[in-house]
Amino acid sequence: MKNKIKLIWKFSGPDADHIAKHHLVHLKEYIEKENIEIFTTGYERLNENIAISFVIISEGLLEKIKNDLKPHEGFIV
């Protein structure tokens, strides 16, 4: 079985929460447009000034999404 990869986009500052939620909308649009099968997407508020949006994908999609969307971090889950 291939690994699952969590790709993260991290936002900071007083508007981080709003920006991460908005970024998630664009992630979902990209996924739909490109007809990509993913495991899940999401948003997390880490504290009052840091929030992330993320997508969990199969390892086979890593290069495409990395090149297209330039995530800030990624790791195996």
ABEGO torsion letter per residue (X at the ends): XBBBBBBBBBBBEAAAAAAAAAAAAAAAAAAAAAGBBBABBBBBBABAABBBBBBBBBAAAAAAAAAAAGBABBBBX
